[in-house]
Amino acid sequence: MPQNDIPVVTIDGPTASGKGTVAQKVARTLGFHYLDSGALYRLTALSALRRNVALTDEHALAKLAEHLPCTFNGEHVLLANEDVSNAIRAEEVGNAASKIAALPALRQALFGLQLRFRRTPGLVADGRDMGTVLFPHAPLKVFLTASVDARAQRRYKQLIDKGFSANIEDLRKDLSERDARDANRTIAPLKPAEGAYLLDTSDITAEQAVQRVLGWYFSQSAADMQR
């Protein structure tokens, strides 16, 4: 099957909107591959922090990203065979990832890597520019959002469950600052893709969000078959 004919579901949205959980469950249900694009930026940020690479050194960061020794094994993220699934979720790494994601050379270094995740039978990709930049012609594009308060509560629970310390007020502040940074950057700003379905997850469960996305997918598939 030509790569452009392989079905793709894009799920974009801000931090802690639930896109990762929803995307993984949708991919599992459909039997599709899964791309956590944010993890690639977090892996680059983690590598930079460990190697003392300045977050403003665009050339060095792009080199790190270009040769990123990473693999995804289910819910586990490996960096040079080290399981860094929890390490990349630390707030320091997330904030660093948000800052370096605005660098054009870094984004270009990761562009081709992300496109290669589009393999049969299909792909569910979550991130911030999956529907606007990476896969603008995806049959189904979804944009998840949620209130800052709801997202801060989710992020707080995630961090505590993983053994990290967290302060709810600091998380609210960090999320608001990250939202502004992501929405206002020159390169691939965070926004709904053209034709994307909008879904506010503030007051619904992850399973309800999954069912909503699956409903859209099967409706879209049925419509495509009738054309």
FIKOLZA-1660 file (N, C-alpha, C; in steps of 0.1 Angstrom, whole numbers, plus 5000, padded with zeros to 4 digits):
% residues 227
   i   px   py   pz ch aa at
   1 5008 4988 5000  A  M  N
   1 5000 5000 5000  A  M CA
   1 5009 5012 5000  A  M  C
   2 5006 5022 4991  A  P  N
   2 5014 5034 4991  A  P CA
   2 5013 5041 5004  A  P  C
   3 5024 5048 5009  A  Q  N
   3 5024 5053 5022  A  Q CA
   3 5013 5064 5024  A  Q  C
   4 5010 5072 5013  A  N  N
   4 4999 5082 5015  A  N CA
   4 4985 5076 5016  A  N  C
   5 4984 5063 5013  A  D  N
   5 4971 5057 5015  A  D CA
   5 4969 5050 5028  A  D  C
   6 4979 5049 5036  A  I  N
   6 4979 5043 5049  A  I CA
   6 4971 5053 5059  A  I  C
   7 4960 5048 5065  A  P  N
   7 4952 5056 5073  A  P CA
   7 4959 5062 5085  A  P  C
   8 4956 5075 5088  A  V  N
   8 4963 5081 5100  A  V CA
   8 4952 5089 5108  A  V  C
   9 4953 5087 5121  A  V  N
   9 4944 5095 5130  A  V CA
   9 4954 5104 5138  A  V  C
  10 4952 5117 5137  A  T  N
  10 4960 5126 5145  A  T CA
  10 4952 5132 5157  A  T  C
  11 4959 5132 5168  A  I  N
  11 4953 5137 5180  A  I CA
  11 4963 5147 5186  A  I  C
  12 4959 5160 5185  A  D  N
  12 4968 5171 5190  A  D CA
  12 4961 5177 5202  A  D  C
  13 4969 5185 5209  A  G  N
  13 4964 5192 5221  A  G CA
  13 4975 5196 5230  A  G  C
  14 4972 5205 5240  A  P  N
  14 4982 5209 5249  A  P CA
  14 4985 5198 5259  A  P  C
  15 4996 5201 5267  A  T  N
  15 5000 5192 5278  A  T CA
  15 4989 5188 5287  A  T  C
  16 4988 5175 5290  A  A  N
  16 4979 5170 5300  A  A CA
  16 4964 5171 5296  A  A  C
  17 4962 5172 5283  A  S  N
  17 4948 5172 5278  A  S CA
  17 4942 5158 5277  A  S  C
  18 4951 5148 5278  A  G  N
  18 4947 5134 5277  A  G CA
  18 4950 5128 5264  A  G  C
  19 4957 5135 5255  A  K  N
  19 4959 5130 5242  A  K CA
  19 4967 5117 5241  A  K  C
  20 4977 5116 5250  A  G  N
  20 4985 5104 5250  A  G CA
  20 4977 5092 5254  A  G  C
  21 4970 5092 5264  A  T  N
  21 4961 5081 5269  A  T CA
  21 4951 5077 5259  A  T  C
  22 4944 5088 5253  A  V  N
  22 4934 5085 5243  A  V CA
  22 4940 5079 5230  A  V  C
  23 4951 5085 5226  A  A  N
  23 4958 5080 5214  A  A CA
  23 4962 5065 5215  A  A  C
  24 4968 5062 5226  A  Q  N
  24 4973 5048 5228  A  Q CA
  24 4961 5038 5228  A  Q  C
  25 4950 5042 5235  A  K  N
  25 4939 5033 5235  A  K CA
  25 4932 5032 5221  A  K  C
  26 4931 5043 5214  A  V  N
  26 4926 5042 5201  A  V CA
  26 4934 5034 5192  A  V  C
  27 4947 5035 5193  A  A  N
  27 4957 5027 5184  A  A CA
  27 4955 5012 5188  A  A  C
  28 4954 5009 5201  A  R  N
  28 4953 4995 5205  A  R CA
  28 4940 4989 5200  A  R  C
  29 4929 4997 5200  A  T  N
  29 4916 4992 5196  A  T CA
  29 4916 4989 5180  A  T  C
  30 4923 4998 5173  A  L  N
  30 4923 4997 5158  A  L CA
  30 4934 4988 5153  A  L  C
  31 4943 4984 5162  A  G  N
  31 4955 4976 5158  A  G CA
  31 4965 4984 5150  A  G  C
  32 4965 4998 5153  A  F  N
  32 4974 5006 5145  A  F CA
  32 4987 5009 5153  A  F  C
  33 4997 5014 5146  A  H  N
  33 5010 5018 5152  A  H CA
  33 5007 5031 5160  A  H  C
  34 5015 5035 5169  A  Y  N
  34 5013 5046 5177  A  Y CA
  34 5026 5055 5177  A  Y  C
  35 5024 5068 5175  A  L  N
  35 5035 5077 5176  A  L CA
  35 5033 5088 5187  A  L  C
  36 5041 5088 5197  A  D  N
  36 5041 5099 5207  A  D CA
  36 5052 5109 5203  A  D  C
  37 5048 5119 5195  A  S  N
  37 5058 5128 5190  A  S CA
  37 5064 5136 5201  A  S  C
  38 5056 5139 5211  A  G  N
  38 5062 5147 5222  A  G CA
  38 5073 5140 5229  A  G  C
  39 5073 5126 5229  A  A  N
  39 5084 5119 5235  A  A CA
  39 5097 5121 5228  A  A  C
  40 5096 5123 5215  A  L  N
  40 5109 5126 5207  A  L CA
  40 5115 5139 5212  A  L  C
  41 5107 5149 5214  A  Y  N
  41 5112 5162 5219  A  Y CA
  41 5117 5160 5233  A  Y  C
  42 5110 5153 5241  A  R  N
  42 5114 5150 5255  A  R CA
  42 5127 5142 5256  A  R  C
  43 5129 5133 5247  A  L  N
  43 5141 5125 5246  A  L CA
  43 5153 5133 5242  A  L  C
  44 5150 5142 5233  A  T  N
  44 5161 5152 5229  A  T CA
  44 5165 5161 5241  A  T  C
  45 5154 5166 5247  A  A  N
  45 5157 5174 5259  A  A CA
  45 5164 5167 5270  A  A  C
  46 5160 5155 5273  A  L  N
  46 5167 5147 5283  A  L CA
  46 5182 5145 5279  A  L  C
  47 5184 5141 5267  A  S  N
  47 5198 5139 5262  A  S CA
  47 5206 5152 5264  A  S  C
  48 5200 5164 5260  A  A  N
  48 5207 5176 5261  A  A CA
  48 5210 5180 5276  A  A  C
  49 5201 5177 5285  A  L  N
  49 5203 5180 5299  A  L CA
  49 5214 5171 5305  A  L  C
  50 5214 5159 5301  A  R  N
  50 5224 5150 5306  A  R CA
  50 5238 5153 5300  A  R  C
  51 5238 5158 5288  A  R  N
  51 5251 5161 5282  A  R CA
  51 5255 5176 5283  A  R  C
  52 5247 5183 5291  A  N  N
  52 5250 5197 5293  A  N CA
  52 5251 5205 5280  A  N  C
  53 5242 5202 5271  A  V  N
  53 5241 5209 5258  A  V CA
  53 5231 5221 5261  A  V  C
  54 5235 5233 5258  A  A  N
  54 5226 5245 5260  A  A CA
  54 5214 5243 5252  A  A  C
  55 5202 5247 5259  A  L  N
  55 5189 5246 5252  A  L CA
  55 5188 5257 5241  A  L  C
  56 5198 5266 5240  A  T  N
  56 5198 5276 5229  A  T CA
  56 5207 5272 5218  A  T  C
  57 5214 5261 5219  A  D  N
  57 5224 5257 5209  A  D CA
  57 5216 5249 5198  A  D  C
  58 5210 5255 5189  A  E  N
  58 5202 5249 5179  A  E CA
  58 5209 5238 5171  A  E  C
  59 5221 5241 5167  A  H  N
  59 5229 5232 5159  A  H CA
  59 5232 5219 5166  A  H  C
  60 5236 5220 5179  A  A  N
  60 5240 5208 5187  A  A CA
  60 5227 5200 5190  A  A  C
  61 5216 5207 5193  A  L  N
  61 5204 5200 5196  A  L CA
  61 5199 5192 5184  A  L  C
  62 5200 5198 5172  A  A  N
  62 5196 5192 5160  A  A CA
  62 5204 5179 5157  A  A  C
  63 5217 5180 5160  A  K  N
  63 5226 5168 5159  A  K CA
  63 5221 5157 5168  A  K  C
  64 5218 5161 5181  A  L  N
  64 5213 5151 5190  A  L CA
  64 5201 5144 5185  A  L  C
  65 5191 5152 5180  A  A  N
  65 5179 5147 5175  A  A CA
  65 5181 5138 5163  A  A  C
  66 5190 5142 5154  A  E  N
  66 5192 5134 5142  A  E CA
  66 5197 5120 5144  A  E  C
  67 5204 5119 5155  A  H  N
  67 5210 5105 5158  A  H CA
  67 5205 5100 5171  A  H  C
  68 5192 5103 5174  A  L  N
  68 5186 5099 5187  A  L CA
  68 5184 5083 5187  A  L  C
  69 5191 5077 5196  A  P  N
  69 5190 5062 5197  A  P CA
  69 5178 5058 5205  A  P  C
  70 5166 5060 5199  A  C  N
  70 5154 5057 5207  A  C CA
  70 5146 5046 5201  A  C  C
  71 5138 5039 5209  A  T  N
  71 5129 5029 5204  A  T CA
  71 5116 5030 5213  A  T  C
  72 5105 5026 5208  A  F  N
  72 5093 5025 5216  A  F CA
  72 5088 5011 5217  A  F  C
  73 5086 5006 5229  A  N  N
  73 5081 4992 5231  A  N CA
  73 5069 4993 5240  A  N  C
  74 5057 4993 5233  A  G  N
  74 5045 4995 5240  A  G CA
  74 5045 5008 5247  A  G  C
  75 5043 5008 5260  A  E  N
  75 5043 5021 5268  A  E CA
  75 5057 5025 5273  A  E  C
  76 5066 5017 5269  A  H  N
  76 5080 5019 5274  A  H CA
  76 5088 5027 5263  A  H  C
  77 5095 5037 5267  A  V  N
  77 5104 5045 5258  A  V CA
  77 5118 5042 5262  A  V  C
  78 5126 5038 5252  A  L  N
  78 5140 5034 5255  A  L CA
  78 5149 5044 5248  A  L  C
  79 5160 5048 5255  A  L  N
  79 5170 5057 5250  A  L CA
  79 5183 5049 5251  A  L  C
  80 5189 5045 5240  A  A  N
  80 5201 5037 5240  A  A CA
  80 5199 5025 5250  A  A  C
  81 5188 5018 5249  A  N  N
  81 5184 5006 5256  A  N CA
  81 5181 5009 5271  A  N  C
  82 5181 5021 5275  A  E  N
  82 5177 5025 5289  A  E CA
  82 5163 5029 5289  A  E  C
  83 5155 5023 5298  A  D  N
  83 5141 5027 5299  A  D CA
  83 5140 5040 5306  A  D  C
  84 5136 5050 5298  A  V  N
  84 5135 5064 5304  A  V CA
  84 5120 5069 5304  A  V  C
  85 5111 5059 5304  A  S  N
  85 5097 5063 5303  A  S CA
  85 5093 5073 5314  A  S  C
  86 5098 5071 5326  A  N  N
  86 5095 5080 5337  A  N CA
  86 5104 5093 5337  A  N  C
  87 5116 5091 5333  A  A  N
  87 5126 5102 5333  A  A CA
  87 5121 5113 5324  A  A  C
  88 5115 5110 5312  A  I  N
  88 5111 5120 5303  A  I CA
  88 5099 5127 5307  A  I  C
  89 5092 5123 5317  A  R  N
  89 5080 5129 5322  A  R CA
  89 5082 5139 5333  A  R  C
  90 5095 5140 5337  A  A  N
  90 5098 5150 5348  A  A CA
  90 5095 5164 5342  A  A  C
  91 5091 5173 5351  A  E  N
  91 5087 5187 5347  A  E CA
  91 5099 5194 5341  A  E  C
  92 5111 5192 5346  A  E  N
  92 5123 5199 5340  A  E CA
  92 5125 5195 5326  A  E  C
  93 5122 5182 5323  A  V  N
  93 5124 5177 5309  A  V CA
  93 5113 5183 5300  A  V  C
  94 5100 5183 5306  A  G  N
  94 5089 5188 5298  A  G CA
  94 5091 5202 5294  A  G  C
  95 5095 5210 5304  A  N  N
  95 5097 5225 5301  A  N CA
  95 5108 5227 5291  A  N  C
  96 5119 5219 5292  A  A  N
  96 5130 5220 5283  A  A CA
  96 5125 5216 5269  A  A  C
  97 5117 5206 5268  A  A  N
  97 5112 5201 5255  A  A CA
  97 5103 5212 5248  A  A  C
  98 5095 5218 5256  A  S  N
  98 5087 5229 5251  A  S CA
  98 5095 5241 5245  A  S  C
  99 5106 5244 5252  A  K  N
  99 5115 5254 5247  A  K CA
  99 5122 5251 5234  A  K  C
 100 5128 5239 5234  A  I  N
 100 5135 5235 5222  A  I CA
 100 5127 5232 5210  A  I  C
 101 5114 5229 5212  A  A  N
 101 5104 5226 5201  A  A CA
 101 5102 5237 5192  A  A  C
 102 5106 5249 5196  A  A  N
 102 5104 5261 5187  A  A CA
 102 5116 5263 5178  A  A  C
 103 5126 5254 5179  A  L  N
 103 5138 5256 5171  A  L CA
 103 5136 5249 5157  A  L  C
 104 5137 5257 5146  A  P  N
 104 5135 5251 5133  A  P CA
 104 5144 5239 5129  A  P  C
 105 5157 5240 5132  A  A  N
 105 5166 5229 5128  A  A CA
 105 5163 5217 5136  A  A  C
 106 5159 5218 5148  A  L  N
 106 5155 5206 5156  A  L CA
 106 5142 5200 5150  A  L  C
 107 5132 5208 5147  A  R  N
 107 5120 5202 5142  A  R CA
 107 5123 5195 5129  A  R  C
 108 5131 5201 5120  A  Q  N
 108 5135 5195 5108  A  Q CA
 108 5142 5181 5110  A  Q  C
 109 5150 5181 5120  A  A  N
 109 5158 5168 5123  A  A CA
 109 5148 5157 5126  A  A  C
 110 5137 5160 5133  A  L  N
 110 5128 5150 5137  A  L CA
 110 5117 5148 5127  A  L  C
 111 5116 5156 5117  A  F  N
 111 5105 5155 5108  A  F CA
 111 5104 5142 5101  A  F  C
 112 5115 5138 5094  A  G  N
 112 5116 5125 5087  A  G CA
 112 5114 5113 5096  A  G  C
 113 5119 5114 5108  A  L  N
 113 5118 5103 5118  A  L CA
 113 5103 5100 5121  A  L  C
 114 5096 5111 5122  A  Q  N
 114 5081 5110 5126  A  Q CA
 114 5073 5104 5114  A  Q  C
 115 5077 5109 5102  A  L  N
 115 5069 5104 5090  A  L CA
 115 5071 5089 5088  A  L  C
 116 5082 5083 5092  A  R  N
 116 5085 5069 5090  A  R CA
 116 5076 5060 5099  A  R  C
 117 5069 5066 5109  A  F  N
 117 5060 5058 5117  A  F CA
 117 5047 5055 5110  A  F  C
 118 5045 5061 5098  A  R  N
 118 5033 5058 5091  A  R CA
 118 5035 5045 5083  A  R  C
 119 5030 5034 5089  A  R  N
 119 5032 5020 5083  A  R CA
 119 5018 5013 5084  A  R  C
 120 5017 5003 5075  A  T  N
 120 5004 4995 5076  A  T CA
 120 5003 4988 5089  A  T  C
 121 4992 4986 5094  A  P  N
 121 4978 4989 5088  A  P CA
 121 4974 5003 5090  A  P  C
 122 4981 5011 5099  A  G  N
 122 4977 5025 5101  A  G CA
 122 4984 5031 5113  A  G  C
 123 4982 5044 5115  A  L  N
 123 4989 5051 5126  A  L CA
 123 4980 5060 5133  A  L  C
 124 4982 5060 5147  A  V  N
 124 4976 5071 5155  A  V CA
 124 4987 5079 5160  A  V  C
 125 4987 5092 5157  A  A  N
 125 4999 5101 5161  A  A CA
 125 4994 5112 5170  A  A  C
 126 5000 5113 5182  A  D  N
 126 4996 5124 5191  A  D CA
 126 5007 5134 5192  A  D  C
 127 5004 5147 5194  A  G  N
 127 5014 5157 5196  A  G CA
 127 5007 5171 5195  A  G  C
 128 5014 5180 5189  A  R  N
 128 5010 5194 5189  A  R CA
 128 5008 5199 5174  A  R  C
 129 5015 5192 5165  A  D  N
 129 5013 5196 5151  A  D CA
 129 5012 5184 5141  A  D  C
 130 5006 5173 5147  A  M  N
 130 5004 5162 5138  A  M CA
 130 4994 5164 5127  A  M  C
 131 4983 5171 5130  A  G  N
 131 4973 5174 5120  A  G CA
 131 4976 5187 5112  A  G  C
 132 4984 5196 5117  A  T  N
 132 4987 5208 5110  A  T CA
 132 4999 5207 5101  A  T  C
 133 5009 5199 5105  A  V  N
 133 5022 5199 5098  A  V CA
 133 5026 5185 5093  A  V  C
 134 5026 5175 5102  A  L  N
 134 5031 5162 5098  A  L CA
 134 5021 5155 5089  A  L  C
 135 5008 5154 5092  A  F  N
 135 4999 5147 5085  A  F CA
 135 4986 5155 5082  A  F  C
 136 4988 5166 5074  A  P  N
 136 4977 5175 5072  A  P CA
 136 4965 5169 5064  A  P  C
 137 4968 5158 5057  A  H  N
 137 4957 5151 5049  A  H CA
 137 4952 5139 5056  A  H  C
 138 4954 5137 5069  A  A  N
 138 4949 5126 5076  A  A CA
 138 4934 5125 5075  A  A  C
 139 4929 5113 5073  A  P  N
 139 4914 5112 5072  A  P CA
 139 4907 5117 5085  A  P  C
 140 4913 5115 5096  A  L  N
 140 4907 5120 5109  A  L CA
 140 4917 5128 5117  A  L  C
 141 4913 5140 5120  A  K  N
 141 4921 5149 5129  A  K CA
 141 4913 5153 5141  A  K  C
 142 4919 5152 5152  A  V  N
 142 4912 5155 5165  A  V CA
 142 4921 5165 5173  A  V  C
 143 4914 5175 5179  A  F  N
 143 4921 5184 5188  A  F CA
 143 4915 5183 5202  A  F  C
 144 4923 5178 5211  A  L  N
 144 4918 5177 5225  A  L CA
 144 4922 5189 5233  A  L  C
 145 4913 5193 5242  A  T  N
 145 4917 5204 5251  A  T CA
 145 4910 5201 5264  A  T  C
 146 4914 5209 5274  A  A  N
 146 4908 5208 5288  A  A CA
 146 4912 5221 5295  A  A  C
 147 4905 5224 5306  A  S  N
 147 4908 5236 5313  A  S CA
 147 4922 5234 5320  A  S  C
 148 4928 5245 5323  A  V  N
 148 4941 5245 5330  A  V CA
 148 4940 5238 5343  A  V  C
 149 4929 5240 5351  A  D  N
 149 4927 5234 5364  A  D CA
 149 4926 5219 5362  A  D  C
 150 4918 5214 5353  A  A  N
 150 4917 5200 5350  A  A CA
 150 4930 5193 5346  A  A  C
 151 4937 5200 5338  A  R  N
 151 4950 5195 5333  A  R CA
 151 4960 5195 5345  A  R  C
 152 4960 5205 5353  A  A  N
 152 4970 5206 5364  A  A CA
 152 4967 5194 5374  A  A  C
 153 4954 5191 5376  A  Q  N
 153 4951 5180 5385  A  Q CA
 153 4955 5167 5380  A  Q  C
 154 4954 5165 5366  A  R  N
 154 4958 5153 5360  A  R CA
 154 4973 5151 5361  A  R  C
 155 4980 5162 5358  A  R  N
 155 4995 5162 5358  A  R CA
 155 5000 5160 5372  A  R  C
 156 4994 5166 5382  A  Y  N
 156 4997 5163 5396  A  Y CA
 156 4996 5149 5399  A  Y  C
 157 4985 5142 5396  A  K  N
 157 4983 5128 5398  A  K CA
 157 4994 5120 5391  A  K  C
 158 4996 5123 5379  A  Q  N
 158 5006 5115 5371  A  Q CA
 158 5020 5116 5378  A  Q  C
 159 5024 5128 5382  A  L  N
 159 5037 5129 5388  A  L CA
 159 5038 5122 5401  A  L  C
 160 5028 5124 5410  A  I  N
 160 5028 5117 5423  A  I CA
 160 5028 5102 5421  A  I  C
 161 5020 5097 5412  A  D  N
 161 5020 5082 5409  A  D CA
 161 5033 5077 5404  A  D  C
 162 5041 5085 5398  A  K  N
 162 5054 5081 5393  A  K CA
 162 5065 5084 5403  A  K  C
 163 5062 5089 5415  A  G  N
 163 5071 5091 5425  A  G CA
 163 5078 5105 5425  A  G  C
 164 5073 5114 5416  A  F  N
 164 5079 5128 5416  A  F CA
 164 5072 5137 5426  A  F  C
 165 5079 5147 5431  A  S  N
 165 5072 5157 5439  A  S CA
 165 5065 5167 5430  A  S  C
 166 5055 5173 5435  A  A  N
 166 5047 5183 5426  A  A CA
 166 5040 5192 5435  A  A  C
 167 5038 5204 5430  A  N  N
 167 5030 5215 5436  A  N CA
 167 5019 5219 5426  A  N  C
 168 5007 5219 5430  A  I  N
 168 4996 5221 5421  A  I CA
 168 4996 5235 5416  A  I  C
 169 5000 5245 5424  A  E  N
 169 5000 5259 5419  A  E CA
 169 5011 5261 5409  A  E  C
 170 5023 5255 5412  A  D  N
 170 5034 5256 5402  A  D CA
 170 5030 5249 5389  A  D  C
 171 5023 5238 5390  A  L  N
 171 5018 5231 5377  A  L CA
 171 5009 5240 5369  A  L  C
 172 5000 5247 5376  A  R  N
 172 4991 5256 5369  A  R CA
 172 4998 5267 5361  A  R  C
 173 5008 5272 5368  A  K  N
 173 5016 5283 5363  A  K CA
 173 5024 5278 5351  A  K  C
 174 5031 5266 5353  A  D  N
 174 5039 5260 5342  A  D CA
 174 5030 5257 5330  A  D  C
 175 5018 5251 5332  A  L  N
 175 5010 5248 5321  A  L CA
 175 5005 5260 5313  A  L  C
 176 5002 5271 5320  A  S  N
 176 4998 5283 5314  A  S CA
 176 5009 5289 5305  A  S  C
 177 5021 5289 5311  A  E  N
 177 5033 5294 5304  A  E CA
 177 5036 5286 5292  A  E  C
 178 5035 5272 5293  A  R  N
 178 5038 5264 5282  A  R CA
 178 5027 5265 5271  A  R  C
 179 5015 5267 5275  A  D  N
 179 5004 5269 5265  A  D CA
 179 5007 5282 5257  A  D  C
 180 5011 5292 5263  A  A  N
 180 5014 5305 5256  A  A CA
 180 5026 5303 5247  A  A  C
 181 5036 5296 5252  A  R  N
 181 5048 5294 5244  A  R CA
 181 5045 5286 5232  A  R  C
 182 5037 5275 5234  A  D  N
 182 5034 5266 5222  A  D CA
 182 5025 5273 5212  A  D  C
 183 5015 5281 5217  A  A  N
 183 5005 5287 5208  A  A CA
 183 5011 5299 5200  A  A  C
 184 5022 5305 5206  A  N  N
 184 5027 5318 5200  A  N CA
 184 5040 5316 5193  A  N  C
 185 5045 5303 5192  A  R  N
 185 5058 5301 5185  A  R CA
 185 5056 5303 5170  A  R  C
 186 5066 5307 5163  A  T  N
 186 5066 5310 5149  A  T CA
 186 5064 5297 5141  A  T  C
 187 5072 5287 5145  A  I  N
 187 5071 5274 5138  A  I CA
 187 5061 5265 5144  A  I  C
 188 5051 5261 5135  A  A  N
 188 5041 5251 5139  A  A CA
 188 5035 5254 5153  A  A  C
 189 5028 5265 5154  A  P  N
 189 5021 5269 5167  A  P CA
 189 5010 5259 5170  A  P  C
 190 5007 5257 5183  A  L  N
 190 4997 5248 5187  A  L CA
 190 4983 5254 5183  A  L  C
 191 4976 5247 5175  A  K  N
 191 4962 5251 5171  A  K CA
 191 4955 5239 5165  A  K  C
 192 4942 5240 5164  A  P  N
 192 4935 5229 5158  A  P CA
 192 4938 5229 5143  A  P  C
 193 4939 5217 5137  A  A  N
 193 4941 5216 5122  A  A CA
 193 4928 5219 5115  A  A  C
 194 4929 5223 5103  A  E  N
 194 4917 5225 5095  A  E CA
 194 4909 5212 5094  A  E  C
 195 4896 5213 5097  A  G  N
 195 4888 5202 5096  A  G CA
 195 4888 5192 5108  A  G  C
 196 4896 5196 5119  A  A  N
 196 4897 5188 5131  A  A CA
 196 4885 5188 5139  A  A  C
 197 4882 5177 5145  A  Y  N
 197 4871 5176 5155  A  Y CA
 197 4876 5181 5168  A  Y  C
 198 4869 5190 5175  A  L  N
 198 4873 5195 5188  A  L CA
 198 4867 5187 5199  A  L  C
 199 4874 5184 5209  A  L  N
 199 4869 5176 5221  A  L CA
 199 4875 5181 5234  A  L  C
 200 4866 5186 5242  A  D  N
 200 4870 5191 5255  A  D CA
 200 4869 5180 5265  A  D  C
 201 4880 5176 5271  A  T  N
 201 4881 5164 5280  A  T CA
 201 4880 5168 5295  A  T  C
 202 4877 5181 5298  A  S  N
 202 4877 5185 5312  A  S CA
 202 4868 5177 5321  A  S  C
 203 4856 5173 5316  A  D  N
 203 4846 5167 5324  A  D CA
 203 4842 5153 5319  A  D  C
 204 4850 5147 5311  A  I  N
 204 4847 5133 5306  A  I CA
 204 4859 5124 5309  A  I  C
 205 4856 5111 5310  A  T  N
 205 4867 5102 5312  A  T CA
 205 4875 5099 5300  A  T  C
 206 4886 5093 5302  A  A  N
 206 4895 5089 5290  A  A CA
 206 4887 5079 5281  A  A  C
 207 4880 5070 5287  A  E  N
 207 4873 5060 5279  A  E CA
 207 4862 5067 5271  A  E  C
 208 4855 5077 5277  A  Q  N
 208 4845 5084 5269  A  Q CA
 208 4851 5091 5257  A  Q  C
 209 4863 5097 5259  A  A  N
 209 4870 5104 5249  A  A CA
 209 4874 5094 5238  A  A  C
 210 4879 5082 5242  A  V  N
 210 4882 5072 5232  A  V CA
 210 4870 5068 5224  A  V  C
 211 4859 5066 5230  A  Q  N
 211 4847 5061 5223  A  Q CA
 211 4843 5072 5213  A  Q  C
 212 4844 5085 5217  A  R  N
 212 4841 5096 5208  A  R CA
 212 4850 5096 5195  A  R  C
 213 4863 5094 5198  A  V  N
 213 4872 5094 5186  A  V CA
 213 4870 5082 5177  A  V  C
 214 4867 5070 5183  A  L  N
 214 4865 5058 5175  A  L CA
 214 4852 5060 5167  A  L  C
 215 4842 5067 5173  A  G  N
 215 4829 5069 5166  A  G CA
 215 4832 5078 5154  A  G  C
 216 4840 5088 5155  A  W  N
 216 4843 5097 5144  A  W CA
 216 4851 5089 5133  A  W  C
 217 4860 5080 5138  A  Y  N
 217 4868 5073 5128  A  Y CA
 217 4860 5063 5120  A  Y  C
 218 4851 5056 5126  A  F  N
 218 4843 5046 5119  A  F CA
 218 4832 5054 5110  A  F  C
 219 4828 5065 5115  A  S  N
 219 4818 5073 5106  A  S CA
 219 4826 5078 5094  A  S  C
 220 4838 5083 5096  A  Q  N
 220 4846 5088 5085  A  Q CA
 220 4849 5076 5075  A  Q  C
 221 4853 5065 5080  A  S  N
 221 4856 5053 5072  A  S CA
 221 4844 5049 5063  A  S  C
 222 4832 5049 5070  A  A  N
 222 4820 5045 5063  A  A CA
 222 4817 5055 5052  A  A  C
 223 4819 5068 5055  A  A  N
 223 4816 5079 5044  A  A CA
 223 4826 5077 5033  A  A  C
 224 4839 5074 5036  A  D  N
 224 4849 5072 5025  A  D CA
 224 4845 5061 5016  A  D  C
 225 4840 5050 5022  A  M  N
 225 4836 5038 5014  A  M CA
 225 4825 5041 5005  A  M  C
 226 4816 5050 5008  A  Q  N
 226 4805 5053 5000  A  Q CA
 226 4808 5063 4988  A  Q  C
 227 4820 5068 4988  A  R  N
 227 4824 5078 4978  A  R CA
 227 4827 5070 4965  A  R  C
% end
